[in-house]
Amino acid sequence: MKVKTSITLSQELLDTIDHLPDRYRNRSHFLETAAWAYIRQLRRAEQAARDREILNRRADYLNEEVMDALAYQVAL
């Protein structure tokens, strides 16, 4: 469902949006597309930060596991 809203943007931004290719049907379509893309980017960054925190917290254990696995490899 679409909801009509009002926002304030710079004239420069509006002019730039207005001169984009026609695949963005109108300002609203462009801004909604851009907002969703930015939200996806923020969510990916948050997930990456959580993943890094987990890896950093478990780094010593993971490094020990790697060293153990490498000990089983045959020298070339």
MODELLER restraints for C-alpha pairs under 7 A, 6 or more apart:
rsr = mdl.restraints
at = mdl.atoms
rsr.add(forms.Gaussian(group=physical.xy_distance, feature=features.Distance(at['CA:17:A'], at['CA:27:A']), mean=6.63, stdev=0.5))
rsr.add(forms.Gaussian(group=physical.xy_distance, feature=features.Distance(at['CA:24:A'], at['CA:30:A']), mean=5.36, stdev=0.5))
